Structure formats: C-alpha cells, structure tokens
C-alpha cells in the first residue's frame, strides 16, 4: 500500500492483494497491512529470552535449527533441548486466552486448530527423538522472565 501525501490530506492507494489462496482477501486494507508485518522469526519475546539466556551464561544455542522437527526457536544441540517461544495470539495461549478475530471466523478457527495440531505433532516428534522440549509463551516472557530462565535451567542441567 502506498501513501500519497497531498498538501492537505493523505490518500491511501488500494493495494493489489496477491494471495496464495490459503487466506481470505482482507476486507480492510489497514488490517492487511498490520497482519503482513507479523514475523515468524526473531520476534520481540524471542529476542528478549535469547538476550536473557546469553546474559545468564546459557550460550552455544542455535536459532531455528532446520535439522529438528518444527525448527525450534532456540536449540541446544549437545544437551538436546528445544525451546519454542510461542506467540499468544497465533498459538492460542492457555494462560492469557487471547481474543479471536470477529471476521472470517471459520478461517481463523481452522487456522488456530491446525497450528495447535502442528505444534503438538512437532513436539511429539522431538520427544520421540530424545529431545527435551520447552514451550514458553509470549505473555510468560513479558510477565516473569526469571521464572522462564529457571524452567530452562532445570531442563538444561537434567
């Protein structure tokens, strides 16, 4: 979407939506703009957790390691510890229970169910391969980072 600045107003030009047919065409240009800026990697909570791990001496991790099922956000290969930092909205956090979109509800409900099923499948695959898996939620990083570091420390040193 382009914003043209005129002398008195800002005019939004309509953007041609190129879709892969998995998601519906948005009814609102601004919604599309906001959603297109969501990131899958190196999110805010992920960076905060990695910084805290580094500061507390938990170094030597790999990021988004593709050799493991699900490409966990943080991986300690020697210790076989995989850490997923899940966004509350996209993965449907059981703690803060985020709101659901009010439009295209069947699409979103199907997407959230598929996300949860994929998360469970990847976690189960990792466990079957002998990995210890930790899922940390975005709200937990924001609320009590020290508790999350303790959780990681206990599994790391098992």
C-alpha positions in Angstrom: 0.0 0.0 0.0 1.3 3.4 -0.9 0.5 6.6 0.9 0.5 9.7 -1.2 0.9 12.9 0.6 -1.0 15.8 -0.8 -0.9 19.3 0.6 -3.8 18.8 3.0 -4.6 15.1 3.2 -3.1 11.6 3.0 -4.6 9.4 0.4 -4.3 5.6 0.7 -4.0 3.8 -2.6 -5.5 0.4 -2.8 -3.0 -2.4 -2.9 -3.4 -5.3 -5.2 -3.6 -8.4 -3.0 -1.5 -11.3 -4.1 -2.7 -14.4 -2.2 -1.7 -18.0 -2.1 -5.3 -18.9 -1.6 -4.8 -20.1 2.0 -6.1 -16.9 3.5 -9.1 -14.8 2.5 -8.8 -11.5 0.8 -9.0 -8.9 3.6 -11.9 -6.6 3.7 -9.8 -3.8 5.3 -6.5 -2.5 3.8 -5.2 -1.5 7.2 -5.9 -4.9 8.7 -3.9 -6.5 5.8 -1.1 -4.0 6.4 -0.9 -4.8 10.2 -1.1 -8.6 9.6 1.6 -8.5 6.9 4.1 -7.1 9.4 3.8 -10.1 11.8 7.1 -12.0 11.9 7.7 -15.8 12.3 11.3 -15.5 13.5 13.2 -13.1 15.7 10.1 -11.8 17.4 10.3 -9.5 20.4 9.7 -12.1 23.1 12.2 -14.4 21.3 14.9 -11.7 21.3 14.2 -10.9 25.0 14.6 -14.5 26.0 17.8 -15.0 24.0 19.3 -11.9 25.5 18.5 -13.2 29.0 19.9 -16.6 28.2 23.1 -15.1 26.9 23.4 -12.8 29.9 22.9 -15.7 32.3 25.6 -17.9 30.6 23.4 -20.1 28.5 25.3 -19.7 25.3 26.0 -22.0 22.4 22.5 -22.3 21.1 21.4 -22.5 17.5 18.4 -20.5 16.2 15.6 -22.0 14.1 17.6 -25.2 13.5 16.1 -26.9 10.5 17.6 -30.3 11.4 15.0 -30.7 14.1 11.2 -31.2 13.6 9.4 -27.8 13.8 12.7 -25.8 13.7 12.5 -24.7 17.3 13.3 -21.1 18.1 16.3 -21.9 20.3 18.1 -25.3 20.3 20.9 -26.6 22.4 22.1 -29.4 20.2 24.5 -31.2 22.6 22.0 -31.1 25.5 19.1 -31.9 23.1 17.0 -29.1 24.5 14.5 -27.4 22.1 12.7 -24.2 23.1 9.7 -22.8 21.3 8.7 -19.2 22.0 5.1 -19.2 21.1 3.1 -16.0 20.3 -0.1 -16.0 22.4 -2.4 -15.0 19.5 -1.1 -17.4 16.8 -0.7 -20.5 19.1 -3.7 -19.8 21.4 -2.1 -19.3 24.7 -3.8 -21.2 27.6 -2.7 -18.6 30.1 -3.9 -15.2 28.7 -6.5 -16.6 26.3 -6.3 -14.0 23.5 -9.3 -12.7 21.7 -10.4 -14.3 18.4 -10.9 -12.2 15.2 -14.5 -11.2 14.6 -14.4 -11.6 10.8 -13.7 -14.7 8.8 -14.2 -16.7 12.0 -14.3 -20.1 10.4 -10.9 -19.5 8.6 -9.3 -18.3 11.8 -10.7 -21.2 13.9 -9.4 -23.7 11.4 -6.1 -22.0 11.3 -5.7 -22.0 15.1 -6.7 -25.6 15.3 -4.2 -26.5 12.6 -1.5 -24.5 14.4 -2.2 -26.3 17.7 -2.2 -29.7 15.9 1.1 -29.0 14.2 2.7 -27.8 17.4 1.7 -31.0 19.2 2.9 -33.2 16.3 6.3 -31.4 16.2 6.7 -31.6 20.0 5.9 -35.3 20.0 8.4 -35.9 17.1 11.1 -34.2 19.1 10.3 -36.2 22.3 10.4 -39.4 20.3 13.9 -38.4 19.1 15.1 -38.0 22.7 14.8 -34.2 22.9 13.6 -32.3 25.9 11.1 -29.6 24.7 10.1 -26.4 26.5 7.3 -24.2 25.3 7.4 -20.6 26.5 4.6 -18.2 25.9 4.9 -14.6 24.9 3.0 -13.5 28.0 5.3 -15.5 30.2 8.4 -13.8 28.8 6.8 -10.4 29.5 5.3 -11.3 32.9 8.1 -13.3 34.6 11.3 -13.8 32.6 13.3 -15.1 35.6 10.8 -17.9 36.1 11.2 -18.9 32.4 15.0 -18.9 32.9 14.6 -21.2 35.9 12.5 -23.6 33.8 15.1 -23.7 31.1 17.9 -24.1 33.7 16.2 -27.1 35.3 15.8 -28.9 32.0 19.2 -27.8 30.7 21.1 -29.3 33.7 19.0 -32.5 34.0 
